[in-house]
Amino acid sequence: MELIEAIMKKEIIHILRDPRTLGITLFLPLFQLLMFGYALSLDINHISTAVYDSDRSVMSRKLIENFSSSGYFDINARPNTADFTKRLDSGQIKVAIIIPKGFEDKVRSDGNARVQVLVDGSDPNFARVGVGYSSVIINRFSQNATAESLYKKGIVIRQGVPPIDIKARVWYNPELRSVNYIVPGLMALIMMTVTTISISVAVVREKEKGTLENLIMSPIRSSQLIIGKIIPYVVIAFFEAALITGVGMLWFNVPMNGSFLLLLGSLIIYVAGTLGMGLVISAATDSQQVASFTSFMVTFLPAFLLSGFVFPIKSMPVVLQFITYLVPARYFLVVIRGIFLKGVGISVLWPNLVALGVFALLMITVASLRLRRSFA
């Protein structure tokens, strides 16, 4: 224990004296949390919209009012038809609504009234949402207009009582706030990136300074060296987890419906795997720059792109779906979102926890074998 404590004190002194390591371990997680929490949003509101109303009737104005009052469309331009292409090309507008002349007459006469909606499809996801929002608004307007027309003919339809009454209820995230989905996922992304980079750079630093050879010649064992180096970063990792949890709950108002004890146990397994990965990288590299770059490439990009953090795994090609099984953040995302949003327990999350445990055991075993060769 005395040797382990000595290594721990030595590592803590290195962390405090190295501004780069201190910045990575303390300030980078907070910066990433605030940046992603505010900048990365899946909610699409206030779509820049232009309207050309050639009918200028009561019905056309009602339709335009339905669009503007929905909160999804901001009608900030009313150009002529020739300007729509230029505005769409320049990106000034994302949606254009064209109401032809005679629109009200065809609606009131039960004719085939048409409305043209042009959507900027350079962003397919945005285009799908824009088409979906506009379709719902127009369909609702059409139903109300039909009911009003039948009422004037003496046919009374009970408003709000369709043949099939749908009662939709959203579980776990009733307000559909994307921040509730993103912030818990940031814990998986940040913890994996920061812990792996920190421990890999810490071990490679010993190689660059030539102190690793001195440690090898000393009475200290490889297991004692690993434990002494890992413990400070484990403490830092749990500090970061507490920081992310606190900021998420207090600043972003993300609900915490599950068990803090289960969250702590899941973090222990996950951090063990990420630290083991950092040790494997440190054993295979000889410079801090290479170790830092390699750690970033094998942690941040897979965790961001292939874990389901933003992009659904089921929407990926089949080959990439198989590759995602090798990304530990995939399993931890299910755990962390299940704890925060759903409040589920270990009876539901155990398959993902087992997968994280297997990954942690594999990484620690490989790291121990590689580092033991260095001490041989």
N, C-alpha and C positions, 0 to 999 in steps of 0.2 A: 504493500500500500504506500510505503514511503516513496518508492521509485515512481509509482503512478502519480502520486501527488506532485512530485518534482517535475514530471513531464507536463502535468496539467498547468502548473504555475508558469513553466517555460512557455507553453502555448498561449496562455492568457497574456503574458508580456508581449509576445510576438503580435497578437491581435491588436493590443492597445497601441503598439508602436507603429503598426502598418496602417496608414490611413486608407489604403485601397481595400484591404480586407475588412477593416472596420466599416467602411462605407457600404461594401457589398452585403455584409451581414446585418447591418442595422438600418441604413437609409434606403437601400434599394427595395426591400419588401414594401415599405410604406409608400414609396414613390409609385411602384407598380400597382399597389392596391388603389391609390387615389386616381391614377391615370386610367386604369382599366375600368374602375368603378364608375367613372364619369364619362369617359370617351367611348367605351365599348358598350353600346346599347342596341338591343334587338328590337326596341320599340320604334315604329315608324309613324311619326305624327307631323303635322304642319307641312304637308306636301305642297310645294309651290305649284299653283294651278292657274291656268288662264281659261277664260270663258268667252266664247263667241255666241251671242244670243241674237240670231237674226229674226226670231219670232216676236220678242219683246212683249210677251203676253203675261197674264196673271199666272198661268200654269208654268211657264218657263222660269219666271221669277221664283216661284215656289220651289222648283227643282234646284235652282242655283242656291237658294237659301238652305235647302237640305244638305247640300254639299258643304257650305261654309259653316253651318252650325254643328256639323258632326265632329269637329275638332281634328279631323285627319287632313283636310284640304284647306289651304290658305289661298283664297282667290285674290291674287295681287295684280292681275292684268286682264284687260278686256280688249285685245287687239283684233284686227280683222283677220280673215282666214289666211291671207298671204304671209302674215307675220308668224304663224304657228311654227312653221318649219324652221325659221331662223332662231326662234326662241328655244325650241327643242334642241337644235344643233349646238347652240351656245351654252346650254345648261341652265338658262334663266328660269325655265319651267320644267317640271317633270310630267305634268298631266295637262292635257288640253281637252276641254269639253265644248263640243259644237252642237248647238240646238238649231235645227233647220226651221225655215219659215213654214208656217202652217202647223206647227207642233201642237198647239192647243186645240185647233179644229179637229185634228185626227184623234187626239185623246178623247175629246168629248163625243165624237161620232163613232167611237169604238174602232177607229181605223188603226192601221199599222204605223203608229208613231215611232220614230227612230231618233236616237241620240248617239252621236259619235264621240267616243272617248279615245284619245290618243295618249299612249303611255310610253315614256322613255324606257326602252328595254335594254339599255347598255348594262344595267345592273339587273339580272334576272330575278333575284330575290325581291328587290324593290318593285319591279314590274308586276310580279305575282300579287304582292300585297296591294299595290295600287289598283289593279284590275278587280281584286276581290272586294276591296272597300267600295269602289264605285258601283260594282254590280249589286251589292247589298242595298246601297242607297237608292239606286234606280228601281230595283225590284220592289222595295218598300213604297216608294212614291207611286209606282204603277198600281200596286194593290189598293192604296188609298184612293187614287184617281178612279179606279174601276168601281170601288164601293160607292164613291160619291156620284158617279154617273148612274149607277143602278138605283140609288136612292131617289134621284130626280125623276126616275121613271116609275116610282112607286114600289120598287123592290127594296125591302129593308134587310140589310145584313147586319147582324150583331157585330159591332166593331170589337176587335181584340179577341174574338172567339173563333179561331179557325178550326177546320175539321180535326186537325191533329195539333194538340197544344204541347209545345216543347218547353220543358223546364230544365234549362241547362244550368249546371252548377260546377264551378271550377274548384277542384280540391287542391290543397297544399299552397297554392299561390293565387288566391281569389282575385287580386287586383292585376294579375298578369304583369307584374313588375319584373323586367329583365334583370334588374340589379339583384333581386332575390336569387336568381339563377346563376348569375355571374360571380358574385362575391364569394360564395362558398367554394366555387371552382377555382378561384384565385389562390386559395390556400394550397390546393394540390399543385398548382403551377409554380407558385413562389417557393414553397417548401422544397420541391424537387430541384429546382434550379439553384437556389442559394446554398443549400446544404451540400450538394454535389460539388459545386464550384469551390466552396470554401475548404472542404477537406482535401480535395485533390491538390489545390494550390498549396495548402499547408504542408503536405508531405513532400511535394516536389521542391518546395523551398529548401527543405533540408538537403535535398540532392544538390541543388545549385550552390549552396553555401558550403558544401562538403562536410556538414555536421552529421549526415546520416552514417558516414563511415565511422565517425567517432562513437555514435550510439551503438553501432554494430559491435565495435570492439569493447564496449562497456558491459557490465554484468546484466544489463537490462535485457529482458526477453522481448521477442516480437509481439507477443500478446499484450505485455505491459505497455509497450510503446503505442500500440494501436488504441488500447483503452484510454491511456493518458491523453492522446491527441483527440480522440472522439468526444470525450465527455464535455469539454468546453463548447463544442459545436452542437452537442445535444441540448445543452442548456440554452444556447442562443436560438436553436430551432424552436424550442418550446416557448421562448420569449416572443419569437416572431408569430407563432401560432396564437398566443394570447393576444398579441397586438392586432392581428387580422380579425380574430373573433370579436374583440372589443370594438374596433372601428366599424366592423360590419354591422354589429348589433346596435351600437349607439349612434353612429354617424349616418349609416345607410339604412337603418331601421330594418335590417334583415332578421326575420324571426328565427329563434332557436327553439325548436319543438322537441328535440331529442335529449339524450343523456350526455352530460359533460364527461362522465366517467367513460362511457363508450367512445366518445371523441378522443379522450386522452389515450386510451388503449390502442385505438386505430392509428393515432399519430406515432406512437412508439414503434409499431410494426412498419409503418410507412417510412419513417425517418431512418430506421435501421437499414432498410433497403437502399435508400438514396445515399446514405453515408457509405455503405458498402460499395455502391457503384462508383463513388468518388475515389475510394481507395483503389479500386481496380484501375481506374483511369490514371491515378498517380503512379501506379506501378508500371504502367506502359508508356509514360511520357517522362521527358527529362528537363523540361523548362516550364516555368509558370505560365507563359503565354500560351504554349501548346495545350497545357492542362486546362486552362481556363476556356480556351476556344473549343476544345474537344468536349468538355463538360457542357458547355452551352448548346452545342450541336446535338448532343445525345439526350438532352433533357428538355430544354425550352421548346424547340421545334416539334418533337414528337408529342410533348404534353399539350401544346397549343393546337396542333393540327389533327392528331390521331387519337386523342383521348375522349372525344365527345365534349370537350370544353365549350366549343362554339358550334362546330359542324356535326350533325348527327352521324353516327357511325353507320347506320343502316343506309344512308344515302351515298356512302362511299363505294368505289368499285370493290368487287369481291376480294381481290388480292390485298388491297389495303385493309379490308375488314379483318383478314387473318393476321396482318402485321400488327394491328392494334392490340392483339392479345399479348404482345411482348412489351407493351407500354404500361408500367405500373400505375400511372396517373389515371388510366381508364378505370381501374377498379376502385381507386381512392375517391374518384369523383362520384361514383355511385354511393359509396359509404358516406361521404361528407354531405352530399345533397340529401341523402336519406335521413341523416341525423338532423340537419338544419331544417329542412322544409317538411318532410313527412313525419319525423319523430319516430321512425321505426327502430327496432332493436336488433340484437344480434341474431335472432331467429330468422330475420329476413336478409341480413347483410353478411352472414357467415361465409357464403361462397366467395365473395370478394375479399373478405379478410383472410381466408385460406390462401387465395391467389397471392395476396400481398405477403403473407408469411413465407410462402414458397420462394417468391422473388427475393425477399430479404435473406433467407437462408442460403440461397444460391450465390448472391452477391458477396456475403460475408465469407462463405467458404472459398470462393475464387480469390477474394482479396487476401485471405489468410495464406493460401498456398503461394500466391505471387510474392507476397512480402516475406514469407518464410524463406523463399529462395534467396532473397536479398541478404538475409541474416545467416544463410548457410556458409 
